Amino acid sequence: MKEQKMNDFKLKLLLSILSGILFSFIFIILAFAVPAKEKKQMIIKKPQGRLEQISHALKNR
């Protein structure tokens, strides 16, 4: 009976390690397979008026 419990424990340990490795590989493959969303370039218009120029200069210090 004691030998059976030890084999069950080793089997559960082995299966949990293998399942952890399998899930980590799945997530690694998904990280490479699914492309990240590309950020769109923001178009910054040139400030036209005097107040816009001052505001733009203060924001971009």
SVG drawing of the C-alpha trace seen along z (x, -y; Angstrom):
<svg xmlns="http://www.w3.org/2000/svg" viewBox="-5 -85 17 87">
<polyline fill="none" stroke="black" stroke-width="0.4" points="0.0,0.0 2.8,-2.4 4.5,-1.7 1.3,-2.5 0.9,-5.9 4.5,-6.8 3.9,-5.9 0.7,-7.9 2.5,-10.9 5.3,-10.6 2.7,-10.3 0.8,-13.4 4.1,-15.3 5.2,-14.2 1.8,-15.1 1.7,-18.5 5.2,-19.3 4.4,-18.2 1.2,-20.2 3.0,-23.3 5.6,-22.9 2.9,-22.3 0.9,-25.4 4.0,-27.6 4.9,-26.4 1.3,-27.2 1.6,-30.8 5.1,-31.3 3.8,-30.1 0.8,-32.4 3.0,-35.3 4.8,-34.9 1.8,-33.9 -0.6,-36.7 0.8,-40.0 0.7,-42.9 -1.5,-45.8 0.5,-48.5 0.2,-52.0 -1.1,-54.5 1.1,-57.5 -0.4,-60.6 -0.5,-63.6 0.4,-66.8 -0.7,-69.9 1.5,-73.0 0.2,-75.6 -1.3,-78.5 -2.1,-81.2 0.0,-82.9 -1.9,-81.1 -1.5,-77.8 2.2,-78.3 2.6,-79.2 0.4,-76.2 2.4,-73.9 5.7,-75.2 4.6,-74.7 3.4,-71.1 6.6,-70.1 9.2,-71.4"/>
</svg>
